[in-house]
Amino acid sequence: MLSQNTIAIIKSTVPVLEVHGKAITTRFYQTMFAKHPELLNIFNHANQKQGRQQTALANAVYAAAAHIDRLETILPAVRQIAHKHRSLGIKPEHYPIVGENLLAAIKDVLGEAATDEIIDAWAEAYGVIADVFINVEEEMYREAERAEGGWRDFRPFVVVKKERESDVITSFYLKPQDGGKLPSFVPGQYITVKMDIPGEANTHLRQYSLSDSPGQDYYRISVKREAGEDGKPAGIVSCYLHDHVREGDVLPVSAPAGDFVLDTAADTPVVLISGGVGLTPMFSMLKTIVERQPNRPVTYIHAARNSSTHAMKQQVEDLVKRHPHARAYVLYSEPTAEERARGCYDKEGFVDLPWLQSVLPGNQADFYFCGPVPFMKGIYRSLREWGVPAERIHYEFFGPMGSLEE
Ligand code: HEM
């Protein structure tokens, strides 16, 4: 139990740390990686370079600290992060390393303002927050292990099939090398793939949503080749997967994780909206509804640049034909002249509220969406404007989570 004095110090210093949040976490990563270069095998370097991870971690620590006397209120947020940590193989022994370097960074950035009393209070609070994470994660490791066919850390999987889905997206079908059982998963969940790439000093871990329905004897991931457009660096892992990984290759994989999932116990209408490679969890949800919930209305909306980047077109059409209450719509933002002449899409441009209102019977549904951040902001704004309550809006970011509020 933290003393009232410690709680008071933490609460009064949270706003100060928030102001310096990014400076502190940037400094924290620099010193932590200098002292513990082995952690470079765990963290995503691309996210670090874009500064997104710094913001996510800073926000989470301050949110936790601001609720230090009622940590149970942030348990849903803790669980979401803990899913990711479990999927990456984060261990209890990593927490003191993060704590030590975070406190050192607070001292460095705040200078004399960081009195011993303040630092001691934060050390104590960090210990309490870390224990919450460690306990939730241990329970998740046990769950992953207990599931039929389950396992705890990484398990070698063979790429049994590699299939092109569009000019930029390729699917990889993965089966356990040991020939053992495969645990089920909930549509929307992801796995982590550990990549050893020749010439790279560190291993790379990447999360990919499972893009097929549960109950197959393989896991499928569908990966976009990040070629490095719009000033973004090329994706080391996605390019390696596309260009070099072959059928027969072995990749270590962690058990399915994540709480952005379809509630398969409910029978409310579902609207699935994806932009680009954000279709992977949506396709899994669509297929699961078609296979298991013949009475559940489902609408699948997909936005792509044009047919060259439009993945799983035929698979979606086949699924919709099999389900009496399924409908699918396609939007192209940059159709070719030939596509325009053929009219092989439902709308040219982007998903907006008037269009959603024109194709959906109403706003009484559970909405799931995934795609690039500007796309997600647009959808979120539209749904809120339409009066969809927050608890019926479900979304997932590629990479570190962020905020969709303006
Ligand atoms: C991801 C918070 C401890 C390693 C994250 C994210 C948050 C977070 C908010 C982003 C989650 C998401 O994008 O969905 C925290 C907090 C911690 C903590 C509050 C302490 C109380 C640790 C520890 C390690 C670690 C001890 C291991 C050394 C990671 C990694 C990621 C991550 C590798 C994925 C980020 C990436 O590579 O892009 N954490 N974390 N975290 N965390 Fe933690």
Residues whose N, C-alpha, C, O or C-beta is under 5 A from the ligand:
A	BS01	HEM	I42 F43 N44 N47 Q53 A56 L57 A60 V61 Q80 I81 K84 L88 I90 H94 Y95 V98 I129 A130 F133 G399 P400 M401
